[in-house]
Every structure is written in C-alpha cells, then in structure tokens.
Amino acid sequence: MSHFSVKFVKGEKKGVVISVSKKISKKAVTRNTIKRRVRAVLRDLEKKQELTSFLIIARPGAENIKGDELKKELKALLGL
C-alpha cells in the first residue's frame, strides 16, 4: 500500500507542494513532521536528479513510515 500519491504539474516553474490533511493526523506537529521528512528526502534526490513541478499527497499510514522506506517509496513514485 502506498503512503503517498504524486500528481505531476505541467509548467515552467519547478517546485513541490506537499499536502497532509487532517484525516492523516489531527495534530499539526505530526502533519508538519511528515512534510519535513518528505522535504528532506526530496532535497537528497534533487542533488542527484533535476525535479519538475509536482504535488505529493500523504495517505493514511504516512505518519508511521520509516526513513529508508520513505525514500524508496518516493523514488518509485517519482520514477527515479
């Protein structure tokens, strides 16, 4: 089961939007932790690969995913 989904956006600007809804966690601290962890993985991937514009949506269970598993899942979703 995937903890994230990715939607690619066509356009000239490059950027990433990370969406974590209150359905995932009612606590802002938890939602922000998920966003920070995803940004950290993307920062590592960006050094190796040029990324385009896309939206990452967290799914239930994303708060429990570990670092290595998170990196593998995002690489697979982004096709890297």
PDB file of N, CA, C and O in Angstrom:
ATOM      1  N   MET A   1       0.837  -1.185   0.000  1.00  0.00           N
ATOM      2  CA  MET A   1       0.000   0.000   0.000  1.00  0.00           C
ATOM      3  C   MET A   1       0.877   1.242   0.000  1.00  0.00           C
ATOM      4  O   MET A   1       1.826   1.343   0.778  1.00  0.00           O
ATOM      5  N   SER A   2       0.562   2.160  -0.855  1.00  0.00           N
ATOM      6  CA  SER A   2       1.347   3.379  -0.970  1.00  0.00           C
ATOM      7  C   SER A   2       0.916   4.396   0.089  1.00  0.00           C
ATOM      8  O   SER A   2      -0.275   4.588   0.334  1.00  0.00           O
ATOM      9  N   HIS A   3       1.893   5.035   0.701  1.00  0.00           N
ATOM     10  CA  HIS A   3       1.613   6.049   1.711  1.00  0.00           C
ATOM     11  C   HIS A   3       1.494   7.440   1.102  1.00  0.00           C
ATOM     12  O   HIS A   3       1.110   8.390   1.784  1.00  0.00           O
ATOM     13  N   PHE A   4       1.820   7.560  -0.175  1.00  0.00           N
ATOM     14  CA  PHE A   4       1.780   8.855  -0.854  1.00  0.00           C
ATOM     15  C   PHE A   4       1.258   8.681  -2.269  1.00  0.00           C
ATOM     16  O   PHE A   4       1.338   7.596  -2.845  1.00  0.00           O
ATOM     17  N   SER A   5       0.723   9.759  -2.820  1.00  0.00           N
ATOM     18  CA  SER A   5       0.409   9.785  -4.246  1.00  0.00           C
ATOM     19  C   SER A   5       1.036  11.049  -4.817  1.00  0.00           C
ATOM     20  O   SER A   5       1.207  12.043  -4.111  1.00  0.00           O
ATOM     21  N   VAL A   6       1.373  11.002  -6.092  1.00  0.00           N
ATOM     22  CA  VAL A   6       2.059  12.119  -6.738  1.00  0.00           C
ATOM     23  C   VAL A   6       1.274  12.537  -7.970  1.00  0.00           C
ATOM     24  O   VAL A   6       0.838  11.702  -8.763  1.00  0.00           O
ATOM     25  N   LYS A   7       1.103  13.842  -8.113  1.00  0.00           N
ATOM     26  CA  LYS A   7       0.474  14.397  -9.313  1.00  0.00           C
ATOM     27  C   LYS A   7       1.463  15.373  -9.931  1.00  0.00           C
ATOM     28  O   LYS A   7       1.887  16.333  -9.289  1.00  0.00           O
ATOM     29  N   PHE A   8       1.825  15.120 -11.179  1.00  0.00           N
ATOM     30  CA  PHE A   8       2.770  15.983 -11.874  1.00  0.00           C
ATOM     31  C   PHE A   8       2.024  17.155 -12.491  1.00  0.00           C
ATOM     32  O   PHE A   8       0.910  17.001 -12.992  1.00  0.00           O
ATOM     33  N   VAL A   9       2.647  18.329 -12.450  1.00  0.00           N
ATOM     34  CA  VAL A   9       2.034  19.550 -12.955  1.00  0.00           C
ATOM     35  C   VAL A   9       2.886  20.079 -14.094  1.00  0.00           C
ATOM     36  O   VAL A   9       4.097  20.240 -13.950  1.00  0.00           O
ATOM     37  N   LYS A  10       2.253  20.347 -15.222  1.00  0.00           N
ATOM     38  CA  LYS A  10       2.989  20.918 -16.346  1.00  0.00           C
ATOM     39  C   LYS A  10       3.157  22.413 -16.114  1.00  0.00           C
ATOM     40  O   LYS A  10       2.255  23.084 -15.610  1.00  0.00           O
ATOM     41  N   GLY A  11       4.299  22.911 -16.480  1.00  0.00           N
ATOM     42  CA  GLY A  11       4.566  24.329 -16.324  1.00  0.00           C
ATOM     43  C   GLY A  11       6.050  24.601 -16.338  1.00  0.00           C
ATOM     44  O   GLY A  11       6.871  23.685 -16.287  1.00  0.00           O
ATOM     45  N   GLU A  12       6.379  25.870 -16.408  1.00  0.00           N
ATOM     46  CA  GLU A  12       7.782  26.264 -16.460  1.00  0.00           C
ATOM     47  C   GLU A  12       8.419  26.303 -15.079  1.00  0.00           C
ATOM     48  O   GLU A  12       9.609  26.022 -14.933  1.00  0.00           O
ATOM     49  N   LYS A  13       7.639  26.647 -14.073  1.00  0.00           N
ATOM     50  CA  LYS A  13       8.186  26.751 -12.726  1.00  0.00           C
ATOM     51  C   LYS A  13       8.395  25.367 -12.134  1.00  0.00           C
ATOM     52  O   LYS A  13       7.603  24.449 -12.349  1.00  0.00           O
ATOM     53  N   LYS A  14       9.474  25.241 -11.388  1.00  0.00           N
ATOM     54  CA  LYS A  14       9.768  23.987 -10.705  1.00  0.00           C
ATOM     55  C   LYS A  14       9.468  24.184  -9.227  1.00  0.00           C
ATOM     56  O   LYS A  14       9.822  25.205  -8.638  1.00  0.00           O
ATOM     57  N   GLY A  15       8.826  23.215  -8.651  1.00  0.00           N
ATOM     58  CA  GLY A  15       8.501  23.316  -7.240  1.00  0.00           C
ATOM     59  C   GLY A  15       7.751  22.092  -6.765  1.00  0.00           C
ATOM     60  O   GLY A  15       7.315  21.253  -7.554  1.00  0.00           O
ATOM     61  N   VAL A  16       7.615  22.015  -5.464  1.00  0.00           N
ATOM     62  CA  VAL A  16       6.955  20.876  -4.850  1.00  0.00           C
ATOM     63  C   VAL A  16       5.935  21.397  -3.842  1.00  0.00           C
ATOM     64  O   VAL A  16       6.215  22.317  -3.074  1.00  0.00           O
ATOM     65  N   VAL A  17       4.758  20.797  -3.859  1.00  0.00           N
ATOM     66  CA  VAL A  17       3.743  21.074  -2.851  1.00  0.00           C
ATOM     67  C   VAL A  17       3.477  19.757  -2.135  1.00  0.00           C
ATOM     68  O   VAL A  17       3.242  18.729  -2.770  1.00  0.00           O
ATOM     69  N   ILE A  18       3.518  19.801  -0.808  1.00  0.00           N
ATOM     70  CA  ILE A  18       3.275  18.608  -0.009  1.00  0.00           C
ATOM     71  C   ILE A  18       1.999  18.839   0.785  1.00  0.00           C
ATOM     72  O   ILE A  18       1.903  19.791   1.560  1.00  0.00           O
ATOM     73  N   SER A  19       1.026  17.968   0.591  1.00  0.00           N
ATOM     74  CA  SER A  19      -0.273  18.108   1.243  1.00  0.00           C
ATOM     75  C   SER A  19      -0.484  16.969   2.236  1.00  0.00           C
ATOM     76  O   SER A  19      -0.413  15.792   1.882  1.00  0.00           O
ATOM     77  N   VAL A  20      -0.746  17.346   3.491  1.00  0.00           N
ATOM     78  CA  VAL A  20      -1.052  16.365   4.532  1.00  0.00           C
ATOM     79  C   VAL A  20      -2.335  16.838   5.215  1.00  0.00           C
ATOM     80  O   VAL A  20      -2.328  17.843   5.925  1.00  0.00           O
ATOM     81  N   SER A  21      -3.419  16.122   5.001  1.00  0.00           N
ATOM     82  CA  SER A  21      -4.711  16.567   5.526  1.00  0.00           C
ATOM     83  C   SER A  21      -4.892  16.193   6.992  1.00  0.00           C
ATOM     84  O   SER A  21      -4.122  15.418   7.558  1.00  0.00           O
ATOM     85  N   LYS A  22      -5.929  16.764   7.586  1.00  0.00           N
ATOM     86  CA  LYS A  22      -6.252  16.454   8.972  1.00  0.00           C
ATOM     87  C   LYS A  22      -6.768  15.031   9.133  1.00  0.00           C
ATOM     88  O   LYS A  22      -6.859  14.529  10.253  1.00  0.00           O
ATOM     89  N   LYS A  23      -7.104  14.382   8.032  1.00  0.00           N
ATOM     90  CA  LYS A  23      -7.518  12.981   8.101  1.00  0.00           C
ATOM     91  C   LYS A  23      -6.338  12.093   8.504  1.00  0.00           C
ATOM     92  O   LYS A  23      -6.519  11.038   9.111  1.00  0.00           O
ATOM     93  N   ILE A  24      -5.133  12.535   8.158  1.00  0.00           N
ATOM     94  CA  ILE A  24      -3.926  11.774   8.499  1.00  0.00           C
ATOM     95  C   ILE A  24      -3.655  11.895   9.994  1.00  0.00           C
ATOM     96  O   ILE A  24      -3.423  10.896  10.675  1.00  0.00           O
ATOM     97  N   SER A  25      -3.686  13.130  10.498  1.00  0.00           N
ATOM     98  CA  SER A  25      -3.479  13.380  11.920  1.00  0.00           C
ATOM     99  C   SER A  25      -4.125  14.708  12.283  1.00  0.00           C
ATOM    100  O   SER A  25      -4.024  15.683  11.539  1.00  0.00           O
ATOM    101  N   LYS A  26      -4.777  14.738  13.412  1.00  0.00           N
ATOM    102  CA  LYS A  26      -5.391  15.985  13.883  1.00  0.00           C
ATOM    103  C   LYS A  26      -4.327  16.949  14.407  1.00  0.00           C
ATOM    104  O   LYS A  26      -4.572  18.152  14.497  1.00  0.00           O
ATOM    105  N   LYS A  27      -3.158  16.430  14.749  1.00  0.00           N
ATOM    106  CA  LYS A  27      -2.098  17.251  15.338  1.00  0.00           C
ATOM    107  C   LYS A  27      -1.238  17.887  14.256  1.00  0.00           C
ATOM    108  O   LYS A  27      -0.708  17.196  13.386  1.00  0.00           O
ATOM    109  N   ALA A  28      -1.101  19.207  14.316  1.00  0.00           N
ATOM    110  CA  ALA A  28      -0.278  19.938  13.352  1.00  0.00           C
ATOM    111  C   ALA A  28       1.182  19.505  13.443  1.00  0.00           C
ATOM    112  O   ALA A  28       1.889  19.487  12.435  1.00  0.00           O
ATOM    113  N   VAL A  29       1.631  19.159  14.635  1.00  0.00           N
ATOM    114  CA  VAL A  29       3.019  18.730  14.825  1.00  0.00           C
ATOM    115  C   VAL A  29       3.306  17.491  13.977  1.00  0.00           C
ATOM    116  O   VAL A  29       4.349  17.408  13.327  1.00  0.00           O
ATOM    117  N   THR A  30       2.394  16.541  13.983  1.00  0.00           N
ATOM    118  CA  THR A  30       2.570  15.313  13.205  1.00  0.00           C
ATOM    119  C   THR A  30       2.532  15.605  11.714  1.00  0.00           C
ATOM    120  O   THR A  30       3.352  15.086  10.956  1.00  0.00           O
ATOM    121  N   ARG A  31       1.577  16.439  11.288  1.00  0.00           N
ATOM    122  CA  ARG A  31       1.476  16.782   9.863  1.00  0.00           C
ATOM    123  C   ARG A  31       2.737  17.498   9.390  1.00  0.00           C
ATOM    124  O   ARG A  31       3.233  17.216   8.299  1.00  0.00           O
ATOM    125  N   ASN A  32       3.255  18.412  10.189  1.00  0.00           N
ATOM    126  CA  ASN A  32       4.473  19.136   9.815  1.00  0.00           C
ATOM    127  C   ASN A  32       5.695  18.225   9.813  1.00  0.00           C
ATOM    128  O   ASN A  32       6.606  18.418   9.008  1.00  0.00           O
ATOM    129  N   THR A  33       5.727  17.241  10.698  1.00  0.00           N
ATOM    130  CA  THR A  33       6.828  16.275  10.721  1.00  0.00           C
ATOM    131  C   THR A  33       6.861  15.478   9.423  1.00  0.00           C
ATOM    132  O   THR A  33       7.930  15.255   8.855  1.00  0.00           O
ATOM    133  N   ILE A  34       5.696  15.051   8.957  1.00  0.00           N
ATOM    134  CA  ILE A  34       5.625  14.315   7.690  1.00  0.00           C
ATOM    135  C   ILE A  34       6.152  15.186   6.561  1.00  0.00           C
ATOM    136  O   ILE A  34       6.933  14.718   5.732  1.00  0.00           O
ATOM    137  N   LYS A  35       5.736  16.448   6.517  1.00  0.00           N
ATOM    138  CA  LYS A  35       6.187  17.369   5.461  1.00  0.00           C
ATOM    139  C   LYS A  35       7.702  17.560   5.508  1.00  0.00           C
ATOM    140  O   LYS A  35       8.362  17.551   4.469  1.00  0.00           O
ATOM    141  N   ARG A  36       8.256  17.734   6.718  1.00  0.00           N
ATOM    142  CA  ARG A  36       9.708  17.928   6.848  1.00  0.00           C
ATOM    143  C   ARG A  36      10.471  16.699   6.382  1.00  0.00           C
ATOM    144  O   ARG A  36      11.496  16.825   5.711  1.00  0.00           O
ATOM    145  N   ARG A  37       9.989  15.517   6.728  1.00  0.00           N
ATOM    146  CA  ARG A  37      10.668  14.283   6.326  1.00  0.00           C
ATOM    147  C   ARG A  37      10.643  14.108   4.813  1.00  0.00           C
ATOM    148  O   ARG A  37      11.635  13.687   4.218  1.00  0.00           O
ATOM    149  N   VAL A  38       9.506  14.430   4.185  1.00  0.00           N
ATOM    150  CA  VAL A  38       9.408  14.328   2.725  1.00  0.00           C
ATOM    151  C   VAL A  38      10.343  15.338   2.074  1.00  0.00           C
ATOM    152  O   VAL A  38      11.038  15.007   1.113  1.00  0.00           O
ATOM    153  N   ARG A  39      10.369  16.574   2.587  1.00  0.00           N
ATOM    154  CA  ARG A  39      11.264  17.598   2.028  1.00  0.00           C
ATOM    155  C   ARG A  39      12.726  17.174   2.131  1.00  0.00           C
ATOM    156  O   ARG A  39      13.506  17.412   1.209  1.00  0.00           O
ATOM    157  N   ALA A  40      13.103  16.548   3.246  1.00  0.00           N
ATOM    158  CA  ALA A  40      14.489  16.101   3.429  1.00  0.00           C
ATOM    159  C   ALA A  40      14.860  15.047   2.386  1.00  0.00           C
ATOM    160  O   ALA A  40      15.955  15.089   1.825  1.00  0.00           O
ATOM    161  N   VAL A  41      13.961  14.113   2.129  1.00  0.00           N
ATOM    162  CA  VAL A  41      14.226  13.086   1.112  1.00  0.00           C
ATOM    163  C   VAL A  41      14.318  13.734  -0.266  1.00  0.00           C
ATOM    164  O   VAL A  41      15.201  13.392  -1.053  1.00  0.00           O
ATOM    165  N   LEU A  42      13.419  14.661  -0.561  1.00  0.00           N
ATOM    166  CA  LEU A  42      13.437  15.328  -1.865  1.00  0.00           C
ATOM    167  C   LEU A  42      14.702  16.155  -2.055  1.00  0.00           C
ATOM    168  O   LEU A  42      15.211  16.264  -3.171  1.00  0.00           O
ATOM    169  N   ARG A  43      15.208  16.735  -0.980  1.00  0.00           N
ATOM    170  CA  ARG A  43      16.450  17.508  -1.058  1.00  0.00           C
ATOM    171  C   ARG A  43      17.600  16.607  -1.496  1.00  0.00           C
ATOM    172  O   ARG A  43      18.421  17.005  -2.322  1.00  0.00           O
ATOM    173  N   ASP A  44      17.662  15.394  -0.944  1.00  0.00           N
ATOM    174  CA  ASP A  44      18.688  14.423  -1.345  1.00  0.00           C
ATOM    175  C   ASP A  44      18.527  14.022  -2.805  1.00  0.00           C
ATOM    176  O   ASP A  44      19.507  13.947  -3.546  1.00  0.00           O
ATOM    177  N   LEU A  45      17.295  13.765  -3.216  1.00  0.00           N
ATOM    178  CA  LEU A  45      17.033  13.346  -4.594  1.00  0.00           C
ATOM    179  C   LEU A  45      17.300  14.471  -5.581  1.00  0.00           C
ATOM    180  O   LEU A  45      17.737  14.226  -6.705  1.00  0.00           O
ATOM    181  N   GLU A  46      17.038  15.699  -5.163  1.00  0.00           N
ATOM    182  CA  GLU A  46      17.212  16.849  -6.052  1.00  0.00           C
ATOM    183  C   GLU A  46      18.684  17.066  -6.396  1.00  0.00           C
ATOM    184  O   GLU A  46      19.007  17.535  -7.488  1.00  0.00           O
ATOM    185  N   LYS A  47      19.571  16.726  -5.472  1.00  0.00           N
ATOM    186  CA  LYS A  47      21.003  16.859  -5.731  1.00  0.00           C
ATOM    187  C   LYS A  47      21.439  15.915  -6.846  1.00  0.00           C
ATOM    188  O   LYS A  47      22.350  16.225  -7.614  1.00  0.00           O
ATOM    189  N   LYS A  48      20.781  14.763  -6.925  1.00  0.00           N
ATOM    190  CA  LYS A  48      21.146  13.755  -7.914  1.00  0.00           C
ATOM    191  C   LYS A  48      20.372  13.901  -9.215  1.00  0.00           C
ATOM    192  O   LYS A  48      20.861  13.504 -10.273  1.00  0.00           O
ATOM    193  N   GLN A  49      19.171  14.466  -9.150  1.00  0.00           N
ATOM    194  CA  GLN A  49      18.267  14.489 -10.292  1.00  0.00           C
ATOM    195  C   GLN A  49      17.572  15.845 -10.354  1.00  0.00           C
ATOM    196  O   GLN A  49      17.291  16.452  -9.320  1.00  0.00           O
ATOM    197  N   GLU A  50      17.299  16.310 -11.550  1.00  0.00           N
ATOM    198  CA  GLU A  50      16.553  17.556 -11.692  1.00  0.00           C
ATOM    199  C   GLU A  50      15.062  17.239 -11.616  1.00  0.00           C
ATOM    200  O   GLU A  50      14.534  16.490 -12.438  1.00  0.00           O
ATOM    201  N   LEU A  51      14.394  17.815 -10.625  1.00  0.00           N
ATOM    202  CA  LEU A  51      12.977  17.540 -10.413  1.00  0.00           C
ATOM    203  C   LEU A  51      12.118  18.625 -11.053  1.00  0.00           C
ATOM    204  O   LEU A  51      12.558  19.765 -11.202  1.00  0.00           O
ATOM    205  N   THR A  52      10.896  18.267 -11.430  1.00  0.00           N
ATOM    206  CA  THR A  52       9.957  19.214 -12.024  1.00  0.00           C
ATOM    207  C   THR A  52       8.897  19.592 -10.994  1.00  0.00           C
ATOM    208  O   THR A  52       9.077  19.353  -9.800  1.00  0.00           O
ATOM    209  N   SER A  53       7.807  20.173 -11.447  1.00  0.00           N
ATOM    210  CA  SER A  53       6.725  20.568 -10.546  1.00  0.00           C
ATOM    211  C   SER A  53       5.797  19.390 -10.276  1.00  0.00           C
ATOM    212  O   SER A  53       5.373  18.695 -11.200  1.00  0.00           O
ATOM    213  N   PHE A  54       5.488  19.174  -9.008  1.00  0.00           N
ATOM    214  CA  PHE A  54       4.552  18.114  -8.669  1.00  0.00           C
ATOM    215  C   PHE A  54       3.958  18.326  -7.287  1.00  0.00           C
ATOM    216  O   PHE A  54       4.465  19.107  -6.483  1.00  0.00           O
ATOM    217  N   LEU A  55       2.872  17.611  -7.035  1.00  0.00           N
ATOM    218  CA  LEU A  55       2.144  17.647  -5.777  1.00  0.00           C
ATOM    219  C   LEU A  55       2.247  16.272  -5.134  1.00  0.00           C
ATOM    220  O   LEU A  55       1.973  15.258  -5.776  1.00  0.00           O
ATOM    221  N   ILE A  56       2.640  16.239  -3.872  1.00  0.00           N
ATOM    222  CA  ILE A  56       2.713  14.983  -3.126  1.00  0.00           C
ATOM    223  C   ILE A  56       1.613  15.016  -2.074  1.00  0.00           C
ATOM    224  O   ILE A  56       1.548  15.935  -1.257  1.00  0.00           O
ATOM    225  N   ILE A  57       0.750  14.006  -2.101  1.00  0.00           N
ATOM    226  CA  ILE A  57      -0.361  13.925  -1.160  1.00  0.00           C
ATOM    227  C   ILE A  57      -0.118  12.743  -0.230  1.00  0.00           C
ATOM    228  O   ILE A  57       0.051  11.611  -0.682  1.00  0.00           O
ATOM    229  N   ALA A  58      -0.103  13.014   1.069  1.00  0.00           N
ATOM    230  CA  ALA A  58       0.095  11.947   2.053  1.00  0.00           C
ATOM    231  C   ALA A  58      -1.196  11.160   2.223  1.00  0.00           C
ATOM    232  O   ALA A  58      -2.290  11.725   2.218  1.00  0.00           O
ATOM    233  N   ARG A  59      -1.054   9.866   2.373  1.00  0.00           N
ATOM    234  CA  ARG A  59      -2.184   8.957   2.583  1.00  0.00           C
ATOM    235  C   ARG A  59      -2.105   8.388   4.007  1.00  0.00           C
ATOM    236  O   ARG A  59      -1.062   8.482   4.654  1.00  0.00           O
ATOM    237  N   PRO A  60      -3.197   7.803   4.488  1.00  0.00           N
ATOM    238  CA  PRO A  60      -3.165   7.215   5.837  1.00  0.00           C
ATOM    239  C   PRO A  60      -2.010   6.226   5.996  1.00  0.00           C
ATOM    240  O   PRO A  60      -1.742   5.418   5.107  1.00  0.00           O
ATOM    241  N   GLY A  61      -1.344   6.303   7.123  1.00  0.00           N
ATOM    242  CA  GLY A  61      -0.195   5.450   7.400  1.00  0.00           C
ATOM    243  C   GLY A  61       1.125   6.164   7.152  1.00  0.00           C
ATOM    244  O   GLY A  61       2.183   5.646   7.508  1.00  0.00           O
ATOM    245  N   ALA A  62       1.079   7.349   6.544  1.00  0.00           N
ATOM    246  CA  ALA A  62       2.306   8.089   6.231  1.00  0.00           C
ATOM    247  C   ALA A  62       3.043   8.520   7.490  1.00  0.00           C
ATOM    248  O   ALA A  62       4.257   8.722   7.461  1.00  0.00           O
ATOM    249  N   GLU A  63       2.324   8.661   8.586  1.00  0.00           N
ATOM    250  CA  GLU A  63       2.965   9.097   9.828  1.00  0.00           C
ATOM    251  C   GLU A  63       3.821   7.995  10.442  1.00  0.00           C
ATOM    252  O   GLU A  63       4.660   8.275  11.298  1.00  0.00           O
ATOM    253  N   ASN A  64       3.624   6.752  10.023  1.00  0.00           N
ATOM    254  CA  ASN A  64       4.354   5.615  10.605  1.00  0.00           C
ATOM    255  C   ASN A  64       5.501   5.109   9.743  1.00  0.00           C
ATOM    256  O   ASN A  64       6.222   4.204  10.164  1.00  0.00           O
ATOM    257  N   ILE A  65       5.689   5.653   8.570  1.00  0.00           N
ATOM    258  CA  ILE A  65       6.700   5.160   7.639  1.00  0.00           C
ATOM    259  C   ILE A  65       8.104   5.564   8.112  1.00  0.00           C
ATOM    260  O   ILE A  65       8.305   6.677   8.599  1.00  0.00           O
ATOM    261  N   LYS A  66       9.053   4.665   7.965  1.00  0.00           N
ATOM    262  CA  LYS A  66      10.438   4.910   8.381  1.00  0.00           C
ATOM    263  C   LYS A  66      11.230   5.571   7.251  1.00  0.00           C
ATOM    264  O   LYS A  66      10.782   5.584   6.105  1.00  0.00           O
ATOM    265  N   GLY A  67      12.392   6.111   7.566  1.00  0.00           N
ATOM    266  CA  GLY A  67      13.202   6.884   6.637  1.00  0.00           C
ATOM    267  C   GLY A  67      13.582   6.187   5.344  1.00  0.00           C
ATOM    268  O   GLY A  67      13.367   6.732   4.262  1.00  0.00           O
ATOM    269  N   ASP A  68      14.147   4.982   5.441  1.00  0.00           N
ATOM    270  CA  ASP A  68      14.574   4.261   4.237  1.00  0.00           C
ATOM    271  C   ASP A  68      13.382   3.866   3.371  1.00  0.00           C
ATOM    272  O   ASP A  68      13.431   3.941   2.144  1.00  0.00           O
ATOM    273  N   GLU A  69      12.318   3.446   4.037  1.00  0.00           N
ATOM    274  CA  GLU A  69      11.105   3.060   3.311  1.00  0.00           C
ATOM    275  C   GLU A  69      10.490   4.280   2.612  1.00  0.00           C
ATOM    276  O   GLU A  69       9.996   4.176   1.489  1.00  0.00           O
ATOM    277  N   LEU A  70      10.524   5.424   3.282  1.00  0.00           N
ATOM    278  CA  LEU A  70      10.018   6.673   2.706  1.00  0.00           C
ATOM    279  C   LEU A  70      10.799   7.043   1.450  1.00  0.00           C
ATOM    280  O   LEU A  70      10.214   7.415   0.433  1.00  0.00           O
ATOM    281  N   LYS A  71      12.113   6.939   1.527  1.00  0.00           N
ATOM    282  CA  LYS A  71      12.957   7.276   0.381  1.00  0.00           C
ATOM    283  C   LYS A  71      12.692   6.339  -0.797  1.00  0.00           C
ATOM    284  O   LYS A  71      12.579   6.794  -1.935  1.00  0.00           O
ATOM    285  N   LYS A  72      12.592   5.043  -0.535  1.00  0.00           N
ATOM    286  CA  LYS A  72      12.322   4.069  -1.599  1.00  0.00           C
ATOM    287  C   LYS A  72      10.970   4.335  -2.254  1.00  0.00           C
ATOM    288  O   LYS A  72      10.839   4.277  -3.477  1.00  0.00           O
ATOM    289  N   GLU A  73       9.970   4.627  -1.432  1.00  0.00           N
ATOM    290  CA  GLU A  73       8.625   4.852  -1.964  1.00  0.00           C
ATOM    291  C   GLU A  73       8.565   6.114  -2.826  1.00  0.00           C
ATOM    292  O   GLU A  73       7.961   6.102  -3.899  1.00  0.00           O
ATOM    293  N   LEU A  74       9.181   7.192  -2.367  1.00  0.00           N
ATOM    294  CA  LEU A  74       9.175   8.430  -3.154  1.00  0.00           C
ATOM    295  C   LEU A  74       9.962   8.272  -4.449  1.00  0.00           C
ATOM    296  O   LEU A  74       9.556   8.794  -5.487  1.00  0.00           O
ATOM    297  N   LYS A  75      11.085   7.556  -4.398  1.00  0.00           N
ATOM    298  CA  LYS A  75      11.853   7.313  -5.627  1.00  0.00           C
ATOM    299  C   LYS A  75      11.021   6.537  -6.636  1.00  0.00           C
ATOM    300  O   LYS A  75      11.043   6.840  -7.829  1.00  0.00           O
ATOM    301  N   ALA A  76      10.291   5.542  -6.161  1.00  0.00           N
ATOM    302  CA  ALA A  76       9.450   4.742  -7.055  1.00  0.00           C
ATOM    303  C   ALA A  76       8.319   5.584  -7.642  1.00  0.00           C
ATOM    304  O   ALA A  76       8.025   5.483  -8.833  1.00  0.00           O
ATOM    305  N   LEU A  77       7.689   6.405  -6.820  1.00  0.00           N
ATOM    306  CA  LEU A  77       6.581   7.237  -7.297  1.00  0.00           C
ATOM    307  C   LEU A  77       7.042   8.289  -8.300  1.00  0.00           C
ATOM    308  O   LEU A  77       6.323   8.616  -9.244  1.00  0.00           O
ATOM    309  N   LEU A  78       8.244   8.814  -8.089  1.00  0.00           N
ATOM    310  CA  LEU A  78       8.770   9.852  -8.981  1.00  0.00           C
ATOM    311  C   LEU A  78       9.476   9.262 -10.194  1.00  0.00           C
ATOM    312  O   LEU A  78       9.873   9.997 -11.099  1.00  0.00           O
ATOM    313  N   GLY A  79       9.634   7.957 -10.220  1.00  0.00           N
ATOM    314  CA  GLY A  79      10.270   7.294 -11.353  1.00  0.00           C
ATOM    315  C   GLY A  79      11.768   7.501 -11.417  1.00  0.00           C
ATOM    316  O   GLY A  79      12.337   7.610 -12.503  1.00  0.00           O
ATOM    317  N   LEU A  80      12.415   7.555 -10.256  1.00  0.00           N
ATOM    318  CA  LEU A  80      13.872   7.760 -10.208  1.00  0.00           C
ATOM    319  C   LEU A  80      14.595   6.464  -9.900  1.00  0.00           C
ATOM    320  O   LEU A  80      15.823   6.445  -9.821  1.00  0.00           O
TER     321      LEU A  80
END
